[in-house]
Amino acid sequence: MSRLLPTKYDQGGHISSEPRINDRIRVPEVRLVGPEGEQVGIVPIGKALELAAEADLDLVEVAPMARPPVCKLMDYGKFKYESAQKAREARRNQGLTVIKEMKLRPKIDPHDYATKKGHVERFLKQGDKVKVTIMFRGREQSRPELGFRLLQRLAEDIGEIGFVESSPKQDGRNMIMVVAPLRSAAKPNRPSRTDGIEEEKEPNA
Protein backbone atom coordinates (compact mmCIF):
# COMPACT_ATOMS: atom_id res chain seq x y z
CA MET A 1 0.00 0.00 0.00
CA SER A 2 1.53 3.28 -1.00
CA ARG A 3 -0.37 5.43 1.51
CA LEU A 4 -3.51 5.44 3.54
CA LEU A 5 -4.91 8.80 2.49
CA PRO A 6 -4.73 11.31 -0.31
CA THR A 7 -2.03 13.92 0.21
CA LYS A 8 -3.05 16.81 2.46
CA TYR A 9 -1.45 19.70 4.31
CA ASP A 10 -0.25 19.52 7.89
CA GLN A 11 -0.58 22.35 10.42
CA GLY A 12 2.64 23.95 9.19
CA GLY A 13 1.35 24.11 5.63
CA HIS A 14 3.59 21.30 4.42
CA ILE A 15 2.28 18.43 2.30
CA SER A 16 1.68 15.32 4.42
CA SER A 17 0.90 11.80 3.25
CA GLU A 18 0.31 10.51 6.78
CA PRO A 19 -3.23 10.18 8.12
CA ARG A 20 -4.33 12.15 11.15
CA ILE A 21 -4.50 9.95 14.23
CA ASN A 22 -5.87 10.24 17.76
CA ASP A 23 -5.86 13.81 19.14
CA ARG A 24 -4.69 15.21 15.79
CA ILE A 25 -8.20 14.56 14.47
CA ARG A 26 -9.88 17.88 15.22
CA VAL A 27 -13.48 17.58 14.11
CA PRO A 28 -16.62 17.51 16.27
CA GLU A 29 -17.79 14.06 15.15
CA VAL A 30 -16.69 11.12 13.01
CA ARG A 31 -18.20 8.09 11.32
CA LEU A 32 -16.52 5.30 13.30
CA VAL A 33 -15.50 1.89 11.96
CA GLY A 34 -14.50 -0.81 14.45
CA PRO A 35 -11.27 -2.85 14.33
CA GLU A 36 -12.98 -5.70 12.45
CA GLY A 37 -14.60 -3.38 9.92
CA GLU A 38 -17.94 -3.17 11.72
CA GLN A 39 -19.91 0.08 11.40
CA VAL A 40 -20.23 1.79 14.79
CA GLY A 41 -21.94 4.90 13.41
CA ILE A 42 -21.55 8.65 13.84
CA VAL A 43 -20.13 9.50 17.27
CA PRO A 44 -18.58 12.60 18.91
CA ILE A 45 -14.80 12.71 18.55
CA GLY A 46 -14.45 12.47 22.33
CA LYS A 47 -16.38 9.20 22.39
CA ALA A 48 -14.33 7.80 19.50
CA LEU A 49 -11.08 8.62 21.32
CA GLU A 50 -12.47 7.06 24.49
CA LEU A 51 -13.32 3.83 22.64
CA ALA A 52 -9.83 3.78 21.11
CA ALA A 53 -8.22 4.15 24.54
CA GLU A 54 -10.41 1.41 26.03
CA ALA A 55 -9.41 -0.98 23.23
CA ASP A 56 -5.73 0.08 23.41
CA LEU A 57 -5.90 1.04 19.73
CA ASP A 58 -5.38 4.16 17.63
CA LEU A 59 -8.11 6.25 16.05
CA VAL A 60 -7.06 6.72 12.41
CA GLU A 61 -8.77 9.04 9.91
CA VAL A 62 -9.18 6.93 6.76
CA ALA A 63 -11.53 9.13 4.70
CA PRO A 64 -10.98 12.82 5.52
CA MET A 65 -13.13 14.03 2.60
CA ALA A 66 -16.27 12.30 3.87
CA ARG A 67 -18.81 14.28 5.90
CA PRO A 68 -18.29 13.49 8.71
CA PRO A 69 -14.78 12.04 8.22
CA VAL A 70 -14.50 8.26 8.49
CA CYS A 71 -12.18 6.98 11.23
CA LYS A 72 -11.17 3.43 12.10
CA LEU A 73 -9.91 1.80 15.27
CA MET A 74 -6.62 0.02 14.57
CA ASP A 75 -3.07 -0.61 15.77
CA TYR A 76 -1.46 2.04 13.58
CA GLY A 77 2.13 0.93 14.21
CA LYS A 78 1.29 -2.63 13.16
CA PHE A 79 -0.68 -1.32 10.19
CA LYS A 80 2.29 0.74 8.93
CA TYR A 81 4.66 -2.23 9.28
CA GLU A 82 2.34 -4.60 7.41
CA SER A 83 1.68 -1.96 4.74
CA ALA A 84 5.42 -1.54 4.16
CA GLN A 85 5.81 -5.30 3.79
CA LYS A 86 2.97 -5.48 1.27
CA ALA A 87 4.40 -2.57 -0.69
CA ARG A 88 7.77 -4.33 -0.94
CA GLU A 89 6.02 -7.51 -2.10
CA ALA A 90 4.09 -5.51 -4.70
CA ARG A 91 7.32 -4.00 -6.04
CA ARG A 92 8.85 -7.47 -6.38
CA ASN A 93 5.83 -8.55 -8.41
CA GLN A 94 5.73 -5.39 -10.51
CA GLY A 95 7.47 -6.86 -13.56
CA LEU A 96 4.56 -9.19 -14.25
CA THR A 97 1.62 -6.91 -13.48
CA VAL A 98 -0.65 -4.68 -15.48
CA ILE A 99 -3.33 -2.38 -14.13
CA LYS A 100 -6.91 -3.25 -14.99
CA GLU A 101 -9.74 -0.85 -14.22
CA MET A 102 -13.15 -1.64 -12.77
CA LYS A 103 -15.82 1.08 -12.63
CA LEU A 104 -18.76 0.95 -10.22
CA ARG A 105 -21.60 3.22 -9.14
CA PRO A 106 -22.05 3.91 -5.41
CA LYS A 107 -25.61 2.50 -5.44
CA ILE A 108 -24.78 -0.67 -7.39
CA ASP A 109 -27.33 -3.50 -7.11
CA PRO A 110 -26.29 -6.85 -5.54
CA HIS A 111 -26.17 -8.77 -8.84
CA ASP A 112 -23.95 -6.20 -10.55
CA TYR A 113 -21.72 -6.02 -7.49
CA ALA A 114 -21.24 -9.79 -7.51
CA THR A 115 -20.36 -9.67 -11.22
CA LYS A 116 -17.88 -6.81 -10.77
CA LYS A 117 -16.32 -8.50 -7.76
CA GLY A 118 -15.88 -11.65 -9.82
CA HIS A 119 -13.99 -9.69 -12.48
CA VAL A 120 -11.72 -8.14 -9.84
CA GLU A 121 -11.01 -11.57 -8.36
CA ARG A 122 -10.20 -12.97 -11.81
CA PHE A 123 -7.78 -10.12 -12.54
CA LEU A 124 -6.04 -10.59 -9.19
CA LYS A 125 -5.68 -14.33 -9.74
CA GLN A 126 -4.04 -13.54 -13.08
CA GLY A 127 -1.48 -11.48 -11.19
CA ASP A 128 -2.82 -8.07 -12.26
CA LYS A 129 -3.50 -4.99 -10.17
CA VAL A 130 -6.97 -3.45 -10.34
CA LYS A 131 -7.84 0.24 -10.17
CA VAL A 132 -11.37 0.37 -8.76
CA THR A 133 -13.21 3.60 -9.57
CA ILE A 134 -16.46 4.72 -7.94
CA MET A 135 -18.26 7.15 -10.27
CA PHE A 136 -20.48 9.74 -8.56
CA ARG A 137 -23.23 11.54 -10.43
CA GLY A 138 -25.46 14.44 -9.41
CA ARG A 139 -26.37 14.43 -5.74
CA GLU A 140 -24.24 11.34 -5.15
CA GLN A 141 -21.24 13.68 -5.05
CA SER A 142 -22.38 14.94 -1.64
CA ARG A 143 -22.24 11.38 -0.24
CA PRO A 144 -18.59 10.25 -0.59
CA GLU A 145 -19.06 7.87 2.33
CA LEU A 146 -21.19 5.65 0.04
CA GLY A 147 -18.20 5.14 -2.21
CA PHE A 148 -15.88 4.57 0.73
CA ARG A 149 -18.14 1.89 2.20
CA LEU A 150 -18.42 0.13 -1.15
CA LEU A 151 -14.64 0.12 -1.61
CA GLN A 152 -14.17 -1.07 1.96
CA ARG A 153 -16.64 -3.91 1.34
CA LEU A 154 -14.84 -4.91 -1.85
CA ALA A 155 -11.46 -4.84 -0.09
CA GLU A 156 -12.81 -7.18 2.58
CA ASP A 157 -14.39 -9.51 0.01
CA ILE A 158 -11.14 -9.96 -1.94
CA GLY A 159 -8.94 -10.08 1.17
CA GLU A 160 -7.90 -13.71 0.66
CA ILE A 161 -6.36 -13.05 -2.76
CA GLY A 162 -5.51 -9.35 -2.76
CA PHE A 163 -4.74 -6.32 -0.63
CA VAL A 164 -5.31 -2.57 -0.83
CA GLU A 165 -2.18 -1.01 -2.31
CA SER A 166 -3.62 2.52 -2.54
CA SER A 167 -6.43 3.38 -0.13
CA PRO A 168 -9.61 5.17 -1.26
CA LYS A 169 -9.04 8.76 -2.31
CA GLN A 170 -11.06 11.43 -4.09
CA ASP A 171 -10.15 12.18 -7.72
CA GLY A 172 -12.51 14.88 -8.94
CA ARG A 173 -15.99 13.37 -9.12
CA ASN A 174 -14.64 9.86 -8.59
CA MET A 175 -13.18 7.87 -5.72
CA ILE A 176 -10.29 5.54 -6.52
CA MET A 177 -8.69 2.54 -4.82
CA VAL A 178 -5.97 0.24 -6.17
CA VAL A 179 -5.81 -3.42 -5.14
CA ALA A 180 -2.92 -5.75 -5.85
CA PRO A 181 -2.66 -9.56 -5.82
CA LEU A 182 -1.14 -11.48 -2.96
CA ARG A 183 1.84 -13.46 -4.21
CA SER A 184 0.38 -16.75 -2.93
CA ALA A 185 -2.88 -16.24 -4.86
CA ALA A 186 -1.62 -14.76 -8.12
CA LYS A 187 -1.00 -17.04 -11.09
CA PRO A 188 0.45 -14.87 -13.85
CA ASN A 189 -0.21 -16.35 -17.26
CA ARG A 190 1.89 -13.92 -19.25
CA PRO A 191 4.59 -11.25 -18.83
CA SER A 192 3.05 -7.79 -19.21
CA ARG A 193 3.96 -4.12 -19.09
CA THR A 194 3.25 -2.34 -15.84
CA ASP A 195 1.79 0.68 -17.63
CA GLY A 196 -0.93 -1.15 -19.54
CA ILE A 197 -4.49 -0.46 -18.50
CA GLU A 198 -7.42 -2.61 -19.49
CA GLU A 199 -10.85 -1.42 -18.51
CA GLU A 200 -14.03 -3.18 -17.37
CA LYS A 201 -16.48 -0.32 -17.64
CA GLU A 202 -19.80 0.24 -15.93
CA PRO A 203 -22.62 -0.13 -18.47
CA ASN A 204 -24.56 3.05 -19.16
CA ALA A 205 -27.47 3.51 -16.84
C-alpha positions as CSV (number, residue, x, y, z in Angstrom):
1,M,0.0,0.0,0.0
2,S,1.5,3.3,-1.0
3,R,-0.4,5.4,1.5
4,L,-3.5,5.4,3.5
5,L,-4.9,8.8,2.5
6,P,-4.7,11.3,-0.3
7,T,-2.0,13.9,0.2
8,K,-3.1,16.8,2.5
9,Y,-1.5,19.7,4.3
10,D,-0.3,19.5,7.9
11,Q,-0.6,22.3,10.4
12,G,2.6,24.0,9.2
13,G,1.3,24.1,5.6
14,H,3.6,21.3,4.4
15,I,2.3,18.4,2.3
16,S,1.7,15.3,4.4
17,S,0.9,11.8,3.2
18,E,0.3,10.5,6.8
19,P,-3.2,10.2,8.1
20,R,-4.3,12.1,11.1
21,I,-4.5,9.9,14.2
22,N,-5.9,10.2,17.8
23,D,-5.9,13.8,19.1
24,R,-4.7,15.2,15.8
25,I,-8.2,14.6,14.5
26,R,-9.9,17.9,15.2
27,V,-13.5,17.6,14.1
28,P,-16.6,17.5,16.3
29,E,-17.8,14.1,15.2
30,V,-16.7,11.1,13.0
31,R,-18.2,8.1,11.3
32,L,-16.5,5.3,13.3
33,V,-15.5,1.9,12.0
34,G,-14.5,-0.8,14.4
35,P,-11.3,-2.8,14.3
36,E,-13.0,-5.7,12.5
37,G,-14.6,-3.4,9.9
38,E,-17.9,-3.2,11.7
39,Q,-19.9,0.1,11.4
40,V,-20.2,1.8,14.8
41,G,-21.9,4.9,13.4
42,I,-21.5,8.7,13.8
43,V,-20.1,9.5,17.3
44,P,-18.6,12.6,18.9
45,I,-14.8,12.7,18.5
46,G,-14.4,12.5,22.3
47,K,-16.4,9.2,22.4
48,A,-14.3,7.8,19.5
49,L,-11.1,8.6,21.3
50,E,-12.5,7.1,24.5
51,L,-13.3,3.8,22.6
52,A,-9.8,3.8,21.1
53,A,-8.2,4.2,24.5
54,E,-10.4,1.4,26.0
55,A,-9.4,-1.0,23.2
56,D,-5.7,0.1,23.4
57,L,-5.9,1.0,19.7
58,D,-5.4,4.2,17.6
59,L,-8.1,6.2,16.1
60,V,-7.1,6.7,12.4
61,E,-8.8,9.0,9.9
62,V,-9.2,6.9,6.8
63,A,-11.5,9.1,4.7
64,P,-11.0,12.8,5.5
65,M,-13.1,14.0,2.6
66,A,-16.3,12.3,3.9
67,R,-18.8,14.3,5.9
68,P,-18.3,13.5,8.7
69,P,-14.8,12.0,8.2
70,V,-14.5,8.3,8.5
71,C,-12.2,7.0,11.2
72,K,-11.2,3.4,12.1
73,L,-9.9,1.8,15.3
74,M,-6.6,0.0,14.6
75,D,-3.1,-0.6,15.8
76,Y,-1.5,2.0,13.6
77,G,2.1,0.9,14.2
78,K,1.3,-2.6,13.2
79,F,-0.7,-1.3,10.2
80,K,2.3,0.7,8.9
81,Y,4.7,-2.2,9.3
82,E,2.3,-4.6,7.4
83,S,1.7,-2.0,4.7
84,A,5.4,-1.5,4.2
85,Q,5.8,-5.3,3.8
86,K,3.0,-5.5,1.3
87,A,4.4,-2.6,-0.7
88,R,7.8,-4.3,-0.9
89,E,6.0,-7.5,-2.1
90,A,4.1,-5.5,-4.7
91,R,7.3,-4.0,-6.0
92,R,8.8,-7.5,-6.4
93,N,5.8,-8.6,-8.4
94,Q,5.7,-5.4,-10.5
95,G,7.5,-6.9,-13.6
96,L,4.6,-9.2,-14.3
97,T,1.6,-6.9,-13.5
98,V,-0.7,-4.7,-15.5
99,I,-3.3,-2.4,-14.1
100,K,-6.9,-3.3,-15.0
101,E,-9.7,-0.9,-14.2
102,M,-13.2,-1.6,-12.8
103,K,-15.8,1.1,-12.6
104,L,-18.8,1.0,-10.2
105,R,-21.6,3.2,-9.1
106,P,-22.0,3.9,-5.4
107,K,-25.6,2.5,-5.4
108,I,-24.8,-0.7,-7.4
109,D,-27.3,-3.5,-7.1
110,P,-26.3,-6.9,-5.5
111,H,-26.2,-8.8,-8.8
112,D,-24.0,-6.2,-10.6
113,Y,-21.7,-6.0,-7.5
114,A,-21.2,-9.8,-7.5
115,T,-20.4,-9.7,-11.2
116,K,-17.9,-6.8,-10.8
117,K,-16.3,-8.5,-7.8
118,G,-15.9,-11.7,-9.8
119,H,-14.0,-9.7,-12.5
120,V,-11.7,-8.1,-9.8
121,E,-11.0,-11.6,-8.4
122,R,-10.2,-13.0,-11.8
123,F,-7.8,-10.1,-12.5
124,L,-6.0,-10.6,-9.2
125,K,-5.7,-14.3,-9.7
126,Q,-4.0,-13.5,-13.1
127,G,-1.5,-11.5,-11.2
128,D,-2.8,-8.1,-12.3
129,K,-3.5,-5.0,-10.2
130,V,-7.0,-3.4,-10.3
131,K,-7.8,0.2,-10.2
132,V,-11.4,0.4,-8.8
133,T,-13.2,3.6,-9.6
134,I,-16.5,4.7,-7.9
135,M,-18.3,7.2,-10.3
136,F,-20.5,9.7,-8.6
137,R,-23.2,11.5,-10.4
138,G,-25.5,14.4,-9.4
139,R,-26.4,14.4,-5.7
140,E,-24.2,11.3,-5.1
141,Q,-21.2,13.7,-5.1
142,S,-22.4,14.9,-1.6
143,R,-22.2,11.4,-0.2
144,P,-18.6,10.2,-0.6
145,E,-19.1,7.9,2.3
146,L,-21.2,5.7,0.0
147,G,-18.2,5.1,-2.2
148,F,-15.9,4.6,0.7
149,R,-18.1,1.9,2.2
150,L,-18.4,0.1,-1.2
151,L,-14.6,0.1,-1.6
152,Q,-14.2,-1.1,2.0
153,R,-16.6,-3.9,1.3
154,L,-14.8,-4.9,-1.8
155,A,-11.5,-4.8,-0.1
156,E,-12.8,-7.2,2.6
157,D,-14.4,-9.5,0.0
158,I,-11.1,-10.0,-1.9
159,G,-8.9,-10.1,1.2
160,E,-7.9,-13.7,0.7
161,I,-6.4,-13.1,-2.8
162,G,-5.5,-9.3,-2.8
163,F,-4.7,-6.3,-0.6
164,V,-5.3,-2.6,-0.8
165,E,-2.2,-1.0,-2.3
166,S,-3.6,2.5,-2.5
167,S,-6.4,3.4,-0.1
168,P,-9.6,5.2,-1.3
169,K,-9.0,8.8,-2.3
170,Q,-11.1,11.4,-4.1
171,D,-10.2,12.2,-7.7
172,G,-12.5,14.9,-8.9
173,R,-16.0,13.4,-9.1
174,N,-14.6,9.9,-8.6
175,M,-13.2,7.9,-5.7
176,I,-10.3,5.5,-6.5
177,M,-8.7,2.5,-4.8
178,V,-6.0,0.2,-6.2
179,V,-5.8,-3.4,-5.1
180,A,-2.9,-5.8,-5.9
181,P,-2.7,-9.6,-5.8
182,L,-1.1,-11.5,-3.0
183,R,1.8,-13.5,-4.2
184,S,0.4,-16.8,-2.9
185,A,-2.9,-16.2,-4.9
186,A,-1.6,-14.8,-8.1
187,K,-1.0,-17.0,-11.1
188,P,0.5,-14.9,-13.8
189,N,-0.2,-16.4,-17.3
190,R,1.9,-13.9,-19.2
191,P,4.6,-11.3,-18.8
192,S,3.1,-7.8,-19.2
193,R,4.0,-4.1,-19.1
194,T,3.2,-2.3,-15.8
195,D,1.8,0.7,-17.6
196,G,-0.9,-1.1,-19.5
197,I,-4.5,-0.5,-18.5
198,E,-7.4,-2.6,-19.5
199,E,-10.9,-1.4,-18.5
200,E,-14.0,-3.2,-17.4
201,K,-16.5,-0.3,-17.6
202,E,-19.8,0.2,-15.9
203,P,-22.6,-0.1,-18.5
204,N,-24.6,3.0,-19.2
205,A,-27.5,3.5,-16.8
